[in-house]
Amino acid sequence: MLSARNVTDFLLSLCEPEAGDTISNLKMQKLLYYAQGFHLALYDKPLFTEKIIAWQYGPVVKEVYEAYSEYSNGAIPKPRRINLKVFDEETINFLKEVYQVYGQYSALRLMELTHNEPPWKNTKIGEEITLEIIHKYFKTLIKNG
């Protein structure tokens, strides 16, 4: 299984800062949430090991948030290199699709989306949004999609 940092590095590698396509810490948190949710729904197993916590501005992977907190709400730089050996082709294609669908939205729009979804709405601030809750919700999106 991957770490959330592996997933973060891969998603950052997909953005094109020269074209105005950047990822802030807030946006990354939401991309991680959607990646974890859809991975659970499609494959019935987590994408990464770290917990997702309900914070004021939506779902957060605390370890990733803290690692990039120095960038505040600015763009996180693309990694100089990433270890692609930790990804299989299916996961690479999956993450590209998550980025294609959700990467087009601003951090604030992604925050609005998560604030209207049961996993965040039904979890107390500071508590873990459990994998079970995420899995159940995203399964309904797959079935209804």
N, CA, C and O atoms as a GROMACS GRO file, in nm:
protein
  580
    1MET      N    1   0.085  -0.119   0.000
    1MET     CA    2   0.000   0.000   0.000
    1MET      C    3   0.089   0.125   0.000
    1MET      O    4   0.199   0.124   0.054
    2LEU      N    5   0.039   0.228  -0.061
    2LEU     CA    6   0.112   0.354  -0.073
    2LEU      C    7   0.099   0.438   0.053
    2LEU      O    8   0.013   0.414   0.138
    3SER      N    9   0.185   0.537   0.062
    3SER     CA   10   0.168   0.640   0.166
    3SER      C   11   0.098   0.759   0.101
    3SER      O   12   0.100   0.773  -0.021
    4ALA      N   13   0.039   0.842   0.182
    4ALA     CA   14  -0.025   0.963   0.130
    4ALA      C   15   0.080   1.054   0.065
    4ALA      O   16   0.048   1.128  -0.028
    5ARG      N   17   0.202   1.050   0.112
    5ARG     CA   18   0.310   1.130   0.050
    5ARG      C   19   0.341   1.080  -0.090
    5ARG      O   20   0.366   1.160  -0.179
    6ASN      N   21   0.340   0.945  -0.111
    6ASN     CA   22   0.358   0.891  -0.246
    6ASN      C   23   0.252   0.947  -0.340
    6ASN      O   24   0.282   0.992  -0.451
    7VAL      N   25   0.127   0.943  -0.294
    7VAL     CA   26   0.014   0.990  -0.375
    7VAL      C   27   0.027   1.140  -0.400
    7VAL      O   28   0.004   1.187  -0.512
    8THR      N   29   0.065   1.215  -0.298
    8THR     CA   30   0.085   1.359  -0.311
    8THR      C   31   0.190   1.390  -0.417
    8THR      O   32   0.168   1.475  -0.504
    9ASP      N   33   0.303   1.322  -0.410
    9ASP     CA   34   0.410   1.346  -0.508
    9ASP      C   35   0.360   1.318  -0.650
    9ASP      O   36   0.388   1.394  -0.743
   10PHE      N   37   0.286   1.209  -0.666
   10PHE     CA   38   0.236   1.177  -0.800
   10PHE      C   39   0.139   1.283  -0.850
   10PHE      O   40   0.150   1.328  -0.964
   11LEU      N   41   0.045   1.323  -0.765
   11LEU     CA   42  -0.052   1.425  -0.807
   11LEU      C   43   0.017   1.557  -0.839
   11LEU      O   44  -0.019   1.625  -0.935
   12LEU      N   45   0.116   1.594  -0.759
   12LEU     CA   46   0.192   1.717  -0.787
   12LEU      C   47   0.265   1.708  -0.920
   12LEU      O   48   0.281   1.808  -0.989
   13SER      N   49   0.310   1.589  -0.954
   13SER     CA   50   0.383   1.572  -1.080
   13SER      C   51   0.293   1.594  -1.202
   13SER      O   52   0.342   1.620  -1.311
   14LEU      N   53   0.161   1.585  -1.183
   14LEU     CA   54   0.067   1.601  -1.293
   14LEU      C   55   0.033   1.747  -1.322
   14LEU      O   56  -0.014   1.779  -1.431
   15CYS      N   57   0.055   1.836  -1.226
   15CYS     CA   58   0.015   1.975  -1.247
   15CYS      C   59   0.116   2.046  -1.338
   15CYS      O   60   0.231   2.006  -1.350
   16GLU      N   61   0.068   2.153  -1.401
   16GLU     CA   62   0.149   2.232  -1.494
   16GLU      C   63   0.151   2.378  -1.448
   16GLU      O   64   0.073   2.459  -1.496
   17PRO      N   65   0.241   2.412  -1.355
   17PRO     CA   66   0.245   2.548  -1.300
   17PRO      C   67   0.260   2.657  -1.407
   17PRO      O   68   0.207   2.767  -1.392
   18GLU      N   69   0.334   2.626  -1.515
   18GLU     CA   70   0.354   2.726  -1.622
   18GLU      C   71   0.221   2.766  -1.685
   18GLU      O   72   0.207   2.876  -1.737
   19ALA      N   73   0.124   2.675  -1.681
   19ALA     CA   74  -0.009   2.701  -1.740
   19ALA      C   75  -0.109   2.747  -1.634
   19ALA      O   76  -0.229   2.754  -1.660
   20GLY      N   77  -0.059   2.778  -1.514
   20GLY     CA   78  -0.147   2.824  -1.407
   20GLY      C   79  -0.213   2.710  -1.331
   20GLY      O   80  -0.302   2.734  -1.249
   21ASP      N   81  -0.172   2.589  -1.359
   21ASP     CA   82  -0.228   2.470  -1.294
   21ASP      C   83  -0.141   2.434  -1.174
   21ASP      O   84  -0.038   2.367  -1.187
   22THR      N   85  -0.183   2.480  -1.057
   22THR     CA   86  -0.106   2.456  -0.935
   22THR      C   87  -0.194   2.391  -0.829
   22THR      O   88  -0.317   2.388  -0.840
   23ILE      N   89  -0.128   2.339  -0.727
   23ILE     CA   90  -0.200   2.273  -0.618
   23ILE      C   91  -0.154   2.333  -0.486
   23ILE      O   92  -0.036   2.330  -0.453
   24SER      N   93  -0.248   2.388  -0.411
   24SER     CA   94  -0.220   2.438  -0.276
   24SER      C   95  -0.237   2.323  -0.178
   24SER      O   96  -0.284   2.215  -0.215
   25ASN      N   97  -0.200   2.346  -0.055
   25ASN     CA   98  -0.218   2.244   0.048
   25ASN      C   99  -0.366   2.210   0.065
   25ASN      O  100  -0.402   2.092   0.077
   26LEU      N  101  -0.452   2.311   0.066
   26LEU     CA  102  -0.595   2.287   0.080
   26LEU      C  103  -0.648   2.201  -0.034
   26LEU      O  104  -0.723   2.106  -0.012
   27LYS      N  105  -0.608   2.234  -0.155
   27LYS     CA  106  -0.653   2.156  -0.271
   27LYS      C  107  -0.600   2.013  -0.263
   27LYS      O  108  -0.672   1.918  -0.294
   28MET      N  109  -0.474   1.997  -0.223
   28MET     CA  110  -0.417   1.862  -0.213
   28MET      C  111  -0.495   1.776  -0.114
   28MET      O  112  -0.517   1.658  -0.139
   29GLN      N  113  -0.536   1.836  -0.004
   29GLN     CA  114  -0.611   1.760   0.096
   29GLN      C  115  -0.739   1.702   0.036
   29GLN      O  116  -0.776   1.588   0.062
   30LYS      N  117  -0.806   1.782  -0.044
   30LYS     CA  118  -0.932   1.737  -0.105
   30LYS      C  119  -0.905   1.633  -0.213
   30LYS      O  120  -0.981   1.537  -0.227
   31LEU      N  121  -0.796   1.650  -0.290
   31LEU     CA  122  -0.761   1.549  -0.390
   31LEU      C  123  -0.729   1.415  -0.324
   31LEU      O  124  -0.767   1.310  -0.376
   32LEU      N  125  -0.660   1.420  -0.212
   32LEU     CA  126  -0.630   1.295  -0.139
   32LEU      C  127  -0.759   1.228  -0.091
   32LEU      O  128  -0.773   1.106  -0.099
   33TYR      N  129  -0.851   1.308  -0.040
   33TYR     CA  130  -0.980   1.255   0.006
   33TYR      C  131  -1.055   1.187  -0.108
   33TYR      O  132  -1.104   1.075  -0.092
   34TYR      N  133  -1.064   1.254  -0.223
   34TYR     CA  134  -1.135   1.194  -0.336
   34TYR      C  135  -1.063   1.071  -0.390
   34TYR      O  136  -1.127   0.973  -0.428
   35ALA      N  137  -0.931   1.074  -0.392
   35ALA     CA  138  -0.855   0.957  -0.437
   35ALA      C  139  -0.880   0.839  -0.343
   35ALA      O  140  -0.903   0.727  -0.388
   36GLN      N  141  -0.874   0.865  -0.212
   36GLN     CA  142  -0.899   0.757  -0.116
   36GLN      C  143  -1.042   0.705  -0.129
   36GLN      O  144  -1.065   0.584  -0.128
   37GLY      N  145  -1.137   0.795  -0.141
   37GLY     CA  146  -1.277   0.755  -0.149
   37GLY      C  147  -1.308   0.671  -0.271
   37GLY      O  148  -1.370   0.565  -0.260
   38PHE      N  149  -1.265   0.716  -0.387
   38PHE     CA  150  -1.294   0.640  -0.508
   38PHE      C  151  -1.215   0.510  -0.514
   38PHE      O  152  -1.262   0.412  -0.571
   39HIS      N  153  -1.096   0.509  -0.457
   39HIS     CA  154  -1.018   0.384  -0.453
   39HIS      C  155  -1.090   0.282  -0.366
   39HIS      O  156  -1.101   0.165  -0.402
   40LEU      N  157  -1.139   0.326  -0.252
   40LEU     CA  158  -1.215   0.235  -0.165
   40LEU      C  159  -1.339   0.182  -0.238
   40LEU      O  160  -1.370   0.063  -0.230
   41ALA      N  161  -1.409   0.270  -0.307
   41ALA     CA  162  -1.533   0.230  -0.375
   41ALA      C  163  -1.506   0.133  -0.489
   41ALA      O  164  -1.581   0.037  -0.509
   42LEU      N  165  -1.401   0.158  -0.564
   42LEU     CA  166  -1.374   0.075  -0.682
   42LEU      C  167  -1.300  -0.055  -0.650
   42LEU      O  168  -1.326  -0.158  -0.712
   43TYR      N  169  -1.209  -0.050  -0.553
   43TYR     CA  170  -1.121  -0.164  -0.527
   43TYR      C  171  -1.141  -0.228  -0.390
   43TYR      O  172  -1.078  -0.329  -0.358
   44ASP      N  173  -1.230  -0.169  -0.308
   44ASP     CA  174  -1.258  -0.220  -0.173
   44ASP      C  175  -1.134  -0.231  -0.085
   44ASP      O  176  -1.126  -0.318   0.002
   45LYS      N  177  -1.038  -0.141  -0.108
   45LYS     CA  178  -0.920  -0.133  -0.021
   45LYS      C  179  -0.867   0.010  -0.028
   45LYS      O  180  -0.884   0.079  -0.128
   46PRO      N  181  -0.803   0.053   0.081
   46PRO     CA  182  -0.751   0.190   0.084
   46PRO      C  183  -0.635   0.210  -0.014
   46PRO      O  184  -0.563   0.116  -0.046
   47LEU      N  185  -0.621   0.332  -0.061
   47LEU     CA  186  -0.510   0.369  -0.148
   47LEU      C  187  -0.384   0.396  -0.066
   47LEU      O  188  -0.274   0.359  -0.106
   48PHE      N  189  -0.403   0.462   0.048
   48PHE     CA  190  -0.291   0.497   0.135
   48PHE      C  191  -0.328   0.469   0.281
   48PHE      O  192  -0.446   0.450   0.314
   49THR      N  193  -0.227   0.467   0.367
   49THR     CA  194  -0.244   0.420   0.504
   49THR      C  195  -0.288   0.528   0.604
   49THR      O  196  -0.351   0.496   0.705
   50GLU      N  197  -0.256   0.653   0.577
   50GLU     CA  198  -0.282   0.759   0.675
   50GLU      C  199  -0.432   0.786   0.691
   50GLU      O  200  -0.511   0.766   0.599
   51LYS      N  201  -0.467   0.833   0.810
   51LYS     CA  202  -0.606   0.866   0.841
   51LYS      C  203  -0.645   0.999   0.778
   51LYS      O  204  -0.561   1.086   0.754
   52ILE      N  205  -0.774   1.012   0.751
   52ILE     CA  206  -0.830   1.140   0.706
   52ILE      C  207  -0.911   1.196   0.822
   52ILE      O  208  -0.999   1.128   0.876
   53ILE      N  209  -0.881   1.319   0.858
   53ILE     CA  210  -0.944   1.384   0.973
   53ILE      C  211  -1.038   1.494   0.924
   53ILE      O  212  -1.009   1.561   0.824
   54ALA      N  213  -1.149   1.512   0.993
   54ALA     CA  214  -1.241   1.622   0.962
   54ALA      C  215  -1.188   1.749   1.029
   54ALA      O  216  -1.186   1.759   1.152
   55TRP      N  217  -1.146   1.843   0.948
   55TRP     CA  218  -1.104   1.973   0.997
   55TRP      C  219  -1.204   2.077   0.950
   55TRP      O  220  -1.292   2.048   0.870
   56GLN      N  221  -1.189   2.197   1.000
   56GLN     CA  222  -1.282   2.306   0.968
   56GLN      C  223  -1.302   2.324   0.817
   56GLN      O  224  -1.414   2.348   0.771
   57TYR      N  225  -1.194   2.313   0.741
   57TYR     CA  226  -1.202   2.338   0.598
   57TYR      C  227  -1.217   2.211   0.516
   57TYR      O  228  -1.193   2.210   0.395
   58GLY      N  229  -1.255   2.102   0.583
   58GLY     CA  230  -1.280   1.977   0.512
   58GLY      C  231  -1.186   1.866   0.555
   58GLY      O  232  -1.115   1.878   0.654
   59PRO      N  233  -1.188   1.757   0.479
   59PRO     CA  234  -1.103   1.640   0.510
   59PRO      C  235  -0.955   1.673   0.495
   59PRO      O  236  -0.915   1.744   0.402
   60VAL      N  237  -0.874   1.621   0.587
   60VAL     CA  238  -0.730   1.650   0.588
   60VAL      C  239  -0.651   1.525   0.627
   60VAL      O  240  -0.688   1.452   0.719
   61VAL      N  241  -0.543   1.502   0.554
   61VAL     CA  242  -0.442   1.403   0.593
   61VAL      C  243  -0.335   1.485   0.666
   61VAL      O  244  -0.255   1.553   0.603
   62LYS      N  245  -0.336   1.475   0.798
   62LYS     CA  246  -0.254   1.563   0.882
   62LYS      C  247  -0.106   1.560   0.845
   62LYS      O  248  -0.039   1.663   0.842
   63GLU      N  249  -0.054   1.441   0.817
   63GLU     CA  250   0.089   1.427   0.785
   63GLU      C  251   0.126   1.507   0.660
   63GLU      O  252   0.232   1.569   0.655
   64VAL      N  253   0.041   1.504   0.561
   64VAL     CA  254   0.067   1.578   0.437
   64VAL      C  255   0.046   1.728   0.461
   64VAL      O  256   0.125   1.810   0.413
   65TYR      N  257  -0.058   1.763   0.533
   65TYR     CA  258  -0.083   1.904   0.564
   65TYR      C  259   0.040   1.964   0.633
   65TYR      O  260   0.086   2.072   0.595
   66GLU      N  261   0.090   1.896   0.733
   66GLU     CA  262   0.206   1.948   0.808
   66GLU      C  263   0.331   1.955   0.721
   66GLU      O  264   0.411   2.048   0.734
   67ALA      N  265   0.349   1.858   0.633
   67ALA     CA  266   0.468   1.855   0.547
   67ALA      C  267   0.472   1.975   0.452
   67ALA      O  268   0.580   2.019   0.413
   68TYR      N  269   0.355   2.027   0.416
   68TYR     CA  270   0.349   2.137   0.319
   68TYR      C  271   0.294   2.266   0.379
   68TYR      O  272   0.259   2.358   0.304
   69SER      N  273   0.284   2.274   0.509
   69SER     CA  274   0.225   2.392   0.573
   69SER      C  275   0.305   2.520   0.546
   69SER      O  276   0.248   2.629   0.551
   70GLU      N  277   0.432   2.508   0.518
   70GLU     CA  278   0.515   2.627   0.490
   70GLU      C  279   0.467   2.703   0.366
   70GLU      O  280   0.499   2.821   0.351
   71TYR      N  281   0.392   2.637   0.278
   71TYR     CA  282   0.344   2.702   0.156
   71TYR      C  283   0.213   2.776   0.178
   71TYR      O  284   0.162   2.840   0.087
   72SER      N  285   0.159   2.767   0.298
   72SER     CA  286   0.034   2.833   0.334
   72SER      C  287  -0.070   2.803   0.228
   72SER      O  288  -0.100   2.686   0.203
   73ASN      N  289  -0.127   2.906   0.164
   73ASN     CA  290  -0.227   2.880   0.060
   73ASN      C  291  -0.167   2.898  -0.080
   73ASN      O  292  -0.241   2.907  -0.179
   74GLY      N  293  -0.035   2.902  -0.088
   74GLY     CA  294   0.033   2.911  -0.217
   74GLY      C  295   0.053   2.775  -0.281
   74GLY      O  296   0.017   2.672  -0.224
   75ALA      N  297   0.111   2.776  -0.398
   75ALA     CA  298   0.134   2.653  -0.473
   75ALA      C  299   0.245   2.569  -0.410
   75ALA      O  300   0.350   2.621  -0.371
   76ILE      N  301   0.219   2.440  -0.400
   76ILE     CA  302   0.322   2.345  -0.358
   76ILE      C  303   0.406   2.315  -0.482
   76ILE      O  304   0.350   2.284  -0.588
   77PRO      N  305   0.539   2.324  -0.472
   77PRO     CA  306   0.620   2.296  -0.592
   77PRO      C  307   0.613   2.149  -0.634
   77PRO      O  308   0.593   2.060  -0.551
   78LYS      N  309   0.629   2.126  -0.763
   78LYS     CA  310   0.635   1.989  -0.814
   78LYS      C  311   0.759   1.921  -0.755
   78LYS      O  312   0.862   1.986  -0.738
   79PRO      N  313   0.750   1.793  -0.724
   79PRO     CA  314   0.870   1.724  -0.674
   79PRO      C  315   0.976   1.714  -0.784
   79PRO      O  316   0.942   1.702  -0.902
   80ARG      N  317   1.102   1.719  -0.745
   80ARG     CA  318   1.210   1.709  -0.845
   80ARG      C  319   1.207   1.572  -0.912
   80ARG      O  320   1.229   1.560  -1.032
   81ARG      N  321   1.180   1.470  -0.832
   81ARG     CA  322   1.164   1.336  -0.887
   81ARG      C  323   1.074   1.256  -0.794
   81ARG      O  324   1.065   1.283  -0.674
   82ILE      N  325   1.006   1.158  -0.852
   82ILE     CA  326   0.921   1.070  -0.772
   82ILE      C  327   0.957   0.926  -0.803
   82ILE      O  328   1.008   0.894  -0.910
   83ASN      N  329   0.930   0.841  -0.707
   83ASN     CA  330   0.958   0.699  -0.722
   83ASN      C  331   0.838   0.630  -0.787
   83ASN      O  332   0.745   0.589  -0.718
   84LEU      N  333   0.840   0.620  -0.918
   84LEU     CA  334   0.729   0.557  -0.989
   84LEU      C  335   0.721   0.406  -0.966
   84LEU      O  336   0.620   0.343  -0.997
   85LYS      N  337   0.828   0.349  -0.912
   85LYS     CA  338   0.830   0.204  -0.889
   85LYS      C  339   0.728   0.160  -0.785
   85LYS      O  340   0.690   0.044  -0.781
   86VAL      N  341   0.684   0.253  -0.701
   86VAL     CA  342   0.586   0.216  -0.597
   86VAL      C  343   0.443   0.209  -0.653
   86VAL      O  344   0.352   0.165  -0.584
   87PHE      N  345   0.425   0.253  -0.778
   87PHE     CA  346   0.292   0.255  -0.840
   87PHE      C  347   0.281   0.147  -0.947
   87PHE      O  348   0.374   0.126  -1.025
   88ASP      N  349   0.166   0.079  -0.949
   88ASP     CA  350   0.140  -0.009  -1.063
   88ASP      C  351   0.063   0.072  -1.168
   88ASP      O  352   0.017   0.183  -1.141
   89GLU      N  353   0.050   0.016  -1.287
   89GLU     CA  354  -0.013   0.089  -1.397
   89GLU      C  355  -0.158   0.125  -1.366
   89GLU      O  356  -0.205   0.234  -1.400
   90GLU      N  357  -0.228   0.034  -1.300
   90GLU     CA  358  -0.368   0.059  -1.264
   90GLU      C  359  -0.380   0.181  -1.172
   90GLU      O  360  -0.469   0.264  -1.190
   91THR      N  361  -0.290   0.192  -1.074
   91THR     CA  362  -0.293   0.303  -0.980
   91THR      C  363  -0.256   0.434  -1.050
   91THR      O  364  -0.315   0.538  -1.022
   92ILE      N  365  -0.159   0.429  -1.139
   92ILE     CA  366  -0.122   0.549  -1.215
   92ILE      C  367  -0.241   0.599  -1.296
   92ILE      O  368  -0.272   0.718  -1.294
   93ASN      N  369  -0.308   0.509  -1.366
   93ASN     CA  370  -0.425   0.548  -1.444
   93ASN      C  371  -0.538   0.599  -1.356
   93ASN      O  372  -0.607   0.695  -1.391
   94PHE      N  373  -0.556   0.535  -1.242
   94PHE     CA  374  -0.659   0.577  -1.146
   94PHE      C  375  -0.631   0.720  -1.098
   94PHE      O  376  -0.720   0.804  -1.099
   95LEU      N  377  -0.508   0.748  -1.056
   95LEU     CA  378  -0.473   0.880  -1.005
   95LEU      C  379  -0.482   0.987  -1.114
   95LEU      O  380  -0.522   1.100  -1.086
   96LYS      N  381  -0.445   0.952  -1.235
   96LYS     CA  382  -0.460   1.047  -1.346
   96LYS      C  383  -0.607   1.082  -1.366
   96LYS      O  384  -0.641   1.197  -1.394
   97GLU      N  385  -0.695   0.984  -1.353
   97GLU     CA  386  -0.837   1.010  -1.370
   97GLU      C  387  -0.892   1.098  -1.257
   97GLU      O  388  -0.969   1.190  -1.282
   98VAL      N  389  -0.852   1.069  -1.132
   98VAL     CA  390  -0.894   1.153  -1.020
   98VAL      C  391  -0.848   1.296  -1.044
   98VAL      O  392  -0.924   1.391  -1.021
   99TYR      N  393  -0.724   1.313  -1.090
   99TYR     CA  394  -0.673   1.447  -1.113
   99TYR      C  395  -0.746   1.515  -1.228
   99TYR      O  396  -0.775   1.635  -1.222
  100GLN      N  397  -0.776   1.440  -1.332
  100GLN     CA  398  -0.848   1.496  -1.447
  100GLN      C  399  -0.986   1.547  -1.406
  100GLN      O  400  -1.030   1.653  -1.451
  101VAL      N  401  -1.054   1.471  -1.320
  101VAL     CA  402  -1.189   1.509  -1.279
  101VAL      C  403  -1.187   1.619  -1.173
  101VAL      O  404  -1.257   1.719  -1.188
  102TYR      N  405  -1.108   1.602  -1.068
  102TYR     CA  406  -1.112   1.695  -0.954
  102TYR      C  407  -1.004   1.802  -0.956
  102TYR      O  408  -1.020   1.906  -0.892
  103GLY      N  409  -0.896   1.780  -1.028
  103GLY     CA  410  -0.788   1.879  -1.033
  103GLY      C  411  -0.826   2.007  -1.103
  103GLY      O  412  -0.759   2.109  -1.086
  104GLN      N  413  -0.933   2.004  -1.181
  104GLN     CA  414  -0.978   2.124  -1.253
  104GLN      C  415  -1.043   2.226  -1.161
  104GLN      O  416  -1.057   2.343  -1.198
  105TYR      N  417  -1.084   2.182  -1.041
  105TYR     CA  418  -1.154   2.271  -0.948
  105TYR      C  419  -1.058   2.345  -0.858
  105TYR      O  420  -0.948   2.297  -0.828
  106SER      N  421  -1.101   2.462  -0.814
  106SER     CA  422  -1.022   2.538  -0.718
  106SER      C  423  -1.029   2.471  -0.581
  106SER      O  424  -1.116   2.388  -0.554
  107ALA      N  425  -0.936   2.509  -0.495
  107ALA     CA  426  -0.937   2.458  -0.358
  107ALA      C  427  -1.069   2.490  -0.288
  107ALA      O  428  -1.125   2.407  -0.217
  108LEU      N  429  -1.118   2.612  -0.310
  108LEU     CA  430  -1.243   2.653  -0.244
  108LEU      C  431  -1.362   2.575  -0.296
  108LEU      O  432  -1.451   2.539  -0.219
  109ARG      N  433  -1.365   2.547  -0.426
  109ARG     CA  434  -1.475   2.468  -0.481
  109ARG      C  435  -1.471   2.325  -0.426
  109ARG      O  436  -1.575   2.268  -0.393
  110LEU      N  437  -1.353   2.269  -0.416
  110LEU     CA  438  -1.339   2.134  -0.360
  110LEU      C  439  -1.381   2.132  -0.213
  110LEU      O  440  -1.442   2.036  -0.166
  111MET      N  441  -1.347   2.239  -0.142
  111MET     CA  442  -1.388   2.249  -0.002
  111MET      C  443  -1.541   2.252   0.007
  111MET      O  444  -1.600   2.184   0.091
  112GLU      N  445  -1.605   2.331  -0.079
  112GLU     CA  446  -1.752   2.336  -0.081
  112GLU      C  447  -1.811   2.198  -0.108
  112GLU      O  448  -1.907   2.158  -0.043
  113LEU      N  449  -1.754   2.128  -0.204
  113LEU     CA  450  -1.804   1.993  -0.235
  113LEU      C  451  -1.795   1.902  -0.113
  113LEU      O  452  -1.892   1.834  -0.079
  114THR      N  453  -1.680   1.900  -0.048
  114THR     CA  454  -1.663   1.809   0.067
  114THR      C  455  -1.753   1.849   0.183
  114THR      O  456  -1.799   1.763   0.258
  115HIS      N  457  -1.779   1.978   0.198
  115HIS     CA  458  -1.865   2.024   0.307
  115HIS      C  459  -2.011   1.984   0.287
  115HIS      O  460  -2.090   1.989   0.381
  116ASN      N  461  -2.046   1.946   0.167
  116ASN     CA  462  -2.183   1.903   0.139
  116ASN      C  463  -2.197   1.751   0.132
  116ASN      O  464  -2.303   1.701   0.096
  117GLU      N  465  -2.092   1.680   0.165
  117GLU     CA  466  -2.094   1.534   0.158
  117GLU      C  467  -2.098   1.473   0.298
  117GLU      O  468  -2.033   1.524   0.390
  118PRO      N  469  -2.174   1.365   0.316
  118PRO     CA  470  -2.193   1.305   0.449
  118PRO      C  471  -2.064   1.268   0.525
  118PRO      O  472  -2.061   1.286   0.646
  119PRO      N  473  -1.960   1.217   0.460
  119PRO     CA  474  -1.843   1.180   0.542
  119PRO      C  475  -1.790   1.295   0.628
  119PRO      O  476  -1.759   1.276   0.745
  120TRP      N  477  -1.779   1.416   0.569
  120TRP     CA  478  -1.731   1.530   0.648
  120TRP      C  479  -1.844   1.586   0.734
  120TRP      O  480  -1.823   1.614   0.852
  121LYS      N  481  -1.964   1.602   0.676
  121LYS     CA  482  -2.076   1.662   0.750
  121LYS      C  483  -2.112   1.585   0.876
  121LYS      O  484  -2.152   1.644   0.976
  122ASN      N  485  -2.098   1.453   0.871
  122ASN     CA  486  -2.141   1.368   0.983
  122ASN      C  487  -2.028   1.328   1.077
  122ASN      O  488  -2.045   1.240   1.161
  123THR      N  489  -1.912   1.391   1.062
  123THR     CA  490  -1.798   1.362   1.150
  123THR      C  491  -1.764   1.489   1.227
  123THR      O  492  -1.757   1.597   1.170
  124LYS      N  493  -1.744   1.475   1.357
  124LYS     CA  494  -1.707   1.590   1.439
  124LYS      C  495  -1.570   1.642   1.398
  124LYS      O  496  -1.481   1.565   1.362
  125ILE      N  497  -1.555   1.775   1.404
  125ILE     CA  498  -1.426   1.837   1.373
  125ILE      C  499  -1.320   1.778   1.466
  125ILE      O  500  -1.341   1.768   1.587
  126GLY      N  501  -1.208   1.739   1.409
  126GLY     CA  502  -1.098   1.681   1.485
  126GLY      C  503  -1.103   1.529   1.493
  126GLY      O  504  -1.007   1.466   1.538
  127GLU      N  505  -1.214   1.470   1.448
  127GLU     CA  506  -1.229   1.324   1.452
  127GLU      C  507  -1.189   1.264   1.317
  127GLU      O  508  -1.190   1.331   1.214
  128GLU      N  509  -1.155   1.136   1.321
  128GLU     CA  510  -1.123   1.064   1.197
  128GLU      C  511  -1.250   1.039   1.117
  128GLU      O  512  -1.353   1.000   1.171
  129ILE      N  513  -1.241   1.063   0.988
  129ILE     CA  514  -1.346   1.020   0.896
  129ILE      C  515  -1.306   0.877   0.860
  129ILE      O  516  -1.214   0.855   0.782
  130THR      N  517  -1.376   0.781   0.915
  130THR     CA  518  -1.331   0.642   0.904
  130THR      C  519  -1.338   0.591   0.761
  130THR      O  520  -1.415   0.640   0.678
  131LEU      N  521  -1.256   0.492   0.735
  131LEU     CA  522  -1.257   0.429   0.603
  131LEU      C  523  -1.394   0.370   0.572
  131LEU      O  524  -1.438   0.371   0.457
  132GLU      N  525  -1.462   0.320   0.674
  132GLU     CA  526  -1.594   0.260   0.654
  132GLU      C  527  -1.694   0.366   0.605
  132GLU      O  528  -1.772   0.340   0.512
  133ILE      N  529  -1.691   0.483   0.667
  133ILE     CA  530  -1.781   0.592   0.628
  133ILE      C  531  -1.750   0.638   0.485
  133ILE      O  532  -1.840   0.659   0.404
  134ILE      N  533  -1.622   0.653   0.456
  134ILE     CA  534  -1.580   0.697   0.323
  134ILE      C  535  -1.619   0.592   0.219
  134ILE      O  536  -1.674   0.625   0.114
  135HIS      N  537  -1.591   0.467   0.249
  135HIS     CA  538  -1.621   0.357   0.158
  135HIS      C  539  -1.770   0.352   0.126
  135HIS      O  540  -1.809   0.344   0.010
  136LYS      N  541  -1.852   0.358   0.228
  136LYS     CA  542  -1.997   0.349   0.210
  136LYS      C  543  -2.047   0.464   0.122
  136LYS      O  544  -2.126   0.442   0.030
  137TYR      N  545  -2.002   0.585   0.150
  137TYR     CA  546  -2.048   0.700   0.073
  137TYR      C  547  -2.005   0.691  -0.073
  137TYR      O  548  -2.086   0.710  -0.163
  138PHE      N  549  -1.877   0.663  -0.097
  138PHE     CA  550  -1.827   0.660  -0.234
  138PHE      C  551  -1.884   0.543  -0.314
  138PHE      O  552  -1.894   0.551  -0.436
  139LYS      N  553  -1.920   0.434  -0.246
  139LYS     CA  554  -1.989   0.324  -0.314
  139LYS      C  555  -2.121   0.374  -0.373
  139LYS      O  556  -2.159   0.336  -0.484
  140THR      N  557  -2.191   0.459  -0.297
  140THR     CA  558  -2.319   0.512  -0.349
  140THR      C  559  -2.296   0.601  -0.471
  140THR      O  560  -2.380   0.605  -0.561
  141LEU      N  561  -2.184   0.673  -0.474
  141LEU     CA  562  -2.154   0.756  -0.590
  141LEU      C  563  -2.126   0.671  -0.714
  141LEU      O  564  -2.168   0.704  -0.824
  142ILE      N  565  -2.056   0.560  -0.693
  142ILE     CA  566  -2.024   0.470  -0.804
  142ILE      C  567  -2.154   0.407  -0.859
  142ILE      O  568  -2.175   0.399  -0.980
  143LYS      N  569  -2.240   0.362  -0.767
  143LYS     CA  570  -2.365   0.297  -0.807
  143LYS      C  571  -2.459   0.394  -0.877
  143LYS      O  572  -2.527   0.357  -0.973
  144ASN      N  573  -2.463   0.519  -0.829
  144ASN     CA  574  -2.554   0.619  -0.883
  144ASN      C  575  -2.494   0.696  -1.001
  144ASN      O  576  -2.565   0.768  -1.071
  145GLY      N  577  -2.361   0.679  -1.022
  145GLY     CA  578  -2.292   0.757  -1.124
  145GLY      C  579  -2.317   0.706  -1.259
  145GLY      O  580  -2.266   0.761  -1.356
   0.00000   0.00000   0.00000
